[in-house]
Amino acid sequence: MTNPSSPNPKPNNNQQRLTAIAAVVIVALLGVLTVMLVNYNKRGKMIDQLSAQYDESEQLKLDLEKQYYAAMTELEEMRGSNTELNALIDQQKEELAAQKEKIEGLLANKGSLNKARKEIENLKTQIDQYLAEINQLREENGELTARNATLSQANDSLGTNLESQRMMNDELTSKQAVLVSEKEAIEADRTRLSAKVNQASVIKVSGLEVKPLKMKKSGKAVKRNSADNIDQIQICFNTTKNDIAEEGPETFLVRIINPMGETLALDELGSGVFTSNATGDQVAYTQAKEIEYNRDVTNICTLWSPGQSFQKGNYEVEIYNKGHLAGSGSFKLN
C-alpha cells in the first residue's frame, strides 16, 4: 500500500518570512513616529518658551518706561527756586537715564531677562530713595526758615526788653546761649545755600561808558581826554535782566583804579570797603549807587569829582553787585 504524500512546507515558510518582515517594518515605523512625536513636543515647548520670553521682555519694557517717565515727571514737579535742590534733581535725572539705558541693553538680550528684572526692581528702589531725599531736603529747608524767623523774633525781643529785665539776666543769658548756638548751626546751613543763590542773583551790567569831563565856568561839562584838563569822571552803565534777582533796592559799587593800581577813594565822597565774595578780601570802592531794581534794563550814571588832579595813564573801572564783579571797562588819560 502506498502512503499519501505529505503537504509541501515551502509556502508556509514564505508566509512566515513576510510576517516577520512586516513586523520589523511596523516596529521601525513606530520608532520613527515616536521620535518625530518627541521632537514635535520639544519644538512646541521651545516655541512656547520663546513666546513667553518675548511676552515677558515686552512687559518688562513697558514697566521700565512707566516707572522711568513717572519718576521724571515727579522729579520735575519738585523743581522750585532753590538752586541746590534743582541741581540735585538734574543729577538724579541723569543717573536714572543712565540706569534706564543699562536695563534696555539687558532687555535686548533674551538671556538676561532675570538680570533685567532685578535691575528694574533696583531702579524702583533708587527712584523711591531719590524722591524721599528731595522731600527731606525740602522739609529741612522749610524748618530752617521757620526756626530762623523764630530766632530773629526772639533776639529782637531780647534786645528790646533787656534793660527792663536785668533781674532775669542770668536766665536770659542761658537761653540766649542756646538760641545763638542753634542760630549759628542754622546760619551755617543757610550760608551754604544762600551763597549759590546770591551768586546767581548778581545783576550783570553792560554798555559801560566812561567820560572824563571838564566843568567850564558856564557850568557846562565838556568831554576831555587830557589828565591836566579834567576835574571829574562820569561813569554810566546799564543793568541787565535777571529773573532770579528780587525786585527792590540794589546797590552797585563803582571802583576806579588809577595807573598805579590804587583805588580812587575819599571817605567824604562816599568811598568805603566791601568784602569780595570771590576772594574773601577787603576791597576799597570809589562810589556806591543804589537803585530800585525791577528786573529790567536801567541806565545808571555816577560822577566822581574829587577836587584833585588826575594822573596820566590807563585806568580800570569795575562794577560790583552783591560782592561779585558785575562788569568792567577801562579808559586812558593822556
C-alpha positions in Angstrom: 0.0 0.0 0.0 1.2 3.3 -1.0 1.2 6.2 1.7 -0.3 9.5 0.7 2.2 12.3 0.1 2.7 15.0 3.0 1.9 18.7 2.2 4.7 20.9 0.8 6.1 23.1 3.7 7.6 25.8 1.4 4.6 28.2 1.1 4.3 28.2 4.9 7.9 29.3 5.3 7.4 32.3 2.8 4.4 33.4 4.7 6.3 33.4 8.0 9.1 35.4 6.4 6.8 38.0 5.1 5.1 38.3 8.5 8.5 38.8 10.2 9.5 41.5 7.7 6.2 43.3 8.2 6.6 43.2 11.9 10.1 44.7 11.6 8.8 47.5 9.3 5.9 48.2 11.7 8.3 48.4 14.7 10.6 50.7 12.7 7.7 53.0 11.7 6.5 53.1 15.3 10.0 54.1 16.3 10.2 56.8 13.7 6.8 58.1 14.7 7.8 58.1 18.3 11.0 60.1 17.6 9.0 62.6 15.4 6.4 63.0 18.2 9.1 63.6 20.8 10.8 66.2 18.6 7.5 67.8 17.8 6.7 68.1 21.5 10.2 69.5 22.2 9.8 72.1 19.4 6.4 73.1 20.7 7.8 73.6 24.2 10.7 75.6 22.8 8.3 77.8 20.8 6.1 78.3 23.9 9.2 79.2 26.0 10.5 81.7 23.4 7.0 83.2 23.1 6.8 83.5 26.9 10.2 85.1 27.0 9.2 87.6 24.3 6.0 88.5 26.1 7.9 88.9 29.4 10.5 91.1 27.7 7.8 93.4 26.2 6.1 93.6 29.6 9.4 94.5 31.3 10.0 97.2 28.7 6.5 98.6 29.4 7.2 98.5 33.2 10.6 100.2 32.7 9.1 103.0 30.6 6.2 103.6 33.0 8.5 103.8 36.1 11.1 106.0 34.3 8.7 108.6 32.9 6.6 108.7 36.1 9.8 109.4 38.1 10.9 112.1 35.6 7.5 113.8 35.9 7.6 113.7 39.7 11.1 115.0 39.9 10.3 117.9 37.6 7.3 118.8 39.7 9.6 119.1 42.7 11.7 121.8 40.9 11.5 125.2 42.6 13.5 128.3 43.2 16.2 126.6 45.3 19.4 126.3 43.2 20.9 123.4 45.2 17.7 121.3 45.1 17.3 121.9 41.3 20.9 120.8 40.8 20.2 117.7 42.8 17.1 117.0 40.7 19.2 117.3 37.5 21.8 115.0 38.8 19.2 112.3 39.8 17.5 112.6 36.4 20.9 111.9 34.7 21.5 108.9 36.9 18.1 107.4 36.2 18.6 107.9 32.5 21.9 106.0 32.6 20.2 103.2 34.6 17.3 103.0 32.1 19.8 102.7 29.2 21.6 99.9 31.0 18.3 98.0 31.6 17.3 98.4 27.9 20.6 96.8 26.9 19.8 93.8 29.1 16.3 93.5 27.7 17.7 93.3 24.2 19.4 90.1 25.3 16.7 87.4 26.0 19.2 85.5 28.1 19.5 88.4 30.5 15.8 88.8 31.5 16.4 87.7 35.1 19.1 90.3 35.5 17.0 92.9 33.8 14.1 92.1 36.1 16.4 92.6 39.1 17.7 95.9 37.7 14.2 97.2 37.3 13.5 96.4 40.9 16.7 98.2 41.8 15.5 101.2 39.7 12.3 101.4 41.6 14.1 101.4 44.9 16.5 104.0 43.5 13.6 106.2 42.4 11.9 105.9 45.9 15.2 106.9 47.6 15.7 110.0 45.3 12.1 111.2 45.9 12.5 110.7 49.7 15.8 112.5 49.7 14.4 115.6 47.9 11.3 115.7 50.1 13.5 115.5 53.2 15.7 118.4 51.9 12.6 120.5 51.2 11.2 119.8 54.7 14.6 120.7 56.2 14.7 124.0 54.3 11.2 124.9 55.5 12.1 124.0 59.1 15.3 126.1 58.8 13.4 129.1 57.6 10.8 128.8 60.3 13.4 128.3 63.0 15.4 131.3 61.8 12.3 133.5 61.8 11.6 132.4 65.4 15.2 133.1 66.5 15.1 136.5 64.9 11.9 137.4 66.7 13.4 136.1 70.0 16.6 138.1 69.5 14.6 141.3 68.8 12.5 140.7 71.9 15.6 140.2 74.0 17.2 143.4 72.7 14.1 145.4 73.3 13.4 144.1 76.8 17.0 143.7 78.0 17.0 146.9 80.0 13.8 146.2 81.8 14.7 142.6 82.6 18.1 143.0 84.3 16.9 140.8 87.2 16.4 137.9 84.8 19.8 138.4 83.2 21.2 135.0 84.2 18.2 133.1 82.9 18.1 135.1 79.7 21.8 134.6 79.1 21.4 130.9 79.4 18.5 130.9 76.9 20.3 133.2 74.6 23.3 130.9 74.5 21.1 128.1 73.4 19.5 130.3 70.8 22.8 131.6 69.5 24.1 128.0 69.2 21.1 126.9 67.2 21.2 130.1 65.1 24.9 129.5 64.3 24.1 126.0 63.1 21.2 127.3 61.0 23.2 130.2 59.7 25.9 127.8 58.6 23.4 125.7 56.6 21.7 128.8 55.3 25.0 130.4 54.3 25.9 127.4 52.1 22.6 127.5 50.4 22.3 131.3 50.1 25.9 131.7 48.7 24.9 129.8 45.5 21.6 131.7 45.3 23.4 135.0 45.9 25.9 134.5 43.1 23.1 133.5 40.7 21.2 136.7 41.6 24.1 139.0 40.7 22.8 141.7 38.3 25.4 142.0 35.5 26.0 145.3 33.8 26.6 146.2 30.2 27.3 149.2 28.0 29.9 150.6 30.4 30.9 154.1 29.3 33.4 156.4 30.9 33.6 160.2 30.1 36.4 162.3 31.5 34.9 165.8 31.9 35.9 169.4 32.5 33.5 171.7 34.2 33.6 175.1 32.4 32.8 178.5 34.0 29.5 178.5 32.3 28.5 175.4 34.4 28.6 173.1 31.4 30.7 169.9 31.5 32.6 169.1 28.3 34.5 165.9 27.5 38.3 165.9 27.6 41.0 163.2 27.3 43.9 165.1 28.9 44.6 164.4 32.6 45.6 168.0 33.1 42.4 169.3 31.7 39.7 167.3 33.6 38.2 167.6 37.1 35.6 164.8 37.1 34.8 161.4 35.6 31.3 160.3 34.6 30.6 156.5 34.6 27.4 155.2 33.0 26.2 151.6 32.6 23.1 149.5 32.0 21.7 146.9 34.4 20.7 143.6 32.7 17.6 141.4 33.2 18.0 138.7 35.9 14.8 136.7 36.8 16.5 135.2 39.9 17.2 138.6 41.5 14.4 140.0 43.6 12.8 143.3 42.8 13.6 146.2 45.1 16.7 148.2 46.3 20.0 147.2 44.7 23.4 148.7 45.4 26.2 148.9 42.8 29.7 149.7 43.9 32.0 151.6 41.4 35.7 151.1 41.7 38.1 153.4 39.7 41.7 152.1 39.7 44.4 154.6 38.7 47.6 153.7 36.7 49.4 152.9 39.9 46.9 150.2 40.8 45.3 152.3 43.6 41.6 152.7 44.1 40.4 156.3 43.9 38.6 156.8 47.3 37.6 159.7 49.6 35.5 159.0 52.7 33.7 162.3 52.4 32.5 161.4 48.9 31.0 158.1 50.0 34.0 155.8 49.4 34.3 152.6 51.5 35.3 149.0 51.7 33.4 145.8 50.9 34.2 142.0 51.1 34.8 140.3 47.8 32.8 137.1 47.6 35.3 135.7 45.1 38.4 136.0 47.3 37.1 137.0 50.7 39.4 140.0 50.7 38.5 143.5 51.8 38.4 145.7 48.7 38.1 149.5 48.6 35.5 151.1 46.3 35.1 154.6 44.9 31.4 155.2 45.0 28.1 153.4 45.8 25.0 153.8 43.7 21.6 152.5 44.9 18.7 152.0 42.6 15.2 150.4 42.6 15.6 147.3 40.5 12.6 146.0 38.6 14.2 143.2 36.6 14.5 145.4 33.6 17.3 147.3 31.8 18.1 150.6 33.7 20.7 153.2 32.8 22.8 154.3 35.8 25.3 157.1 36.0 27.7 158.3 38.7 30.0 161.3 38.8 33.4 161.2 40.5 34.6 164.8 41.3 37.3 164.6 43.9 38.6 168.1 43.6 42.1 166.7 42.9 44.2 166.3 39.8 44.3 163.0 37.9 47.3 161.1 36.8 48.1 160.3 33.2 47.8 156.7 32.0 45.4 153.7 31.8 42.6 153.4 34.3 40.4 150.4 35.1 36.7 150.6 36.1 35.0 147.8 38.0 31.3 147.5 38.9 30.3 145.2 41.8 26.9 143.8 42.9 26.4 141.7 46.0 30.1 141.3 46.4 30.6 139.9 42.9 32.1 141.6 39.8 29.2 142.6 37.6 31.1 144.3 34.8 34.4 146.2 34.0 36.0 148.5 31.5 38.9 150.9 31.0 39.9 154.3 29.8 43.0 156.3 29.2 44.0 159.9 30.2 46.8 161.5 28.1 
